[in-house]
């Protein structure tokens, strides 16, 4: 168990190295928001989708291949498939909420037009 924990923690540290390197580019509050949203969208959500997909596939394997003759294994596999589908639903919901937040609240400095004053209706 300790070996698996050490292996997982070292793999997680290696996976987070790009995020740590990108943290040096944060200068303003808007950069912090952008960094957090990009980290969620580009790192966390795909990993959680992969985990939910693996749980779903393992549940299907458990229910239809391993549990072909056993009722308990079939029930356990179906439960894993349901949890995998719940994971998909939750992740799609969170991803959608993050994208709505990103579209609603602009975390960039170029939110307002900087072209000058409007000229419509002026008489020269």
NORFENJO-V281993 format. One line per field, one symbol per residue. ss: DSSP state (h for helix, s for strand, l for the rest). Layout:
ss: ???
//
This chain:
ss: lhhhhhhhhhhhhhhlhhhhhhhhhlllhhhhhhhhhhhhhhhhhhhhhhhhhhhhhhhhhhhhhhllllhhhhhhhhhhhhhhhhhhhhhhhhhhhhhhhhhhllllllllllllllllllll
//
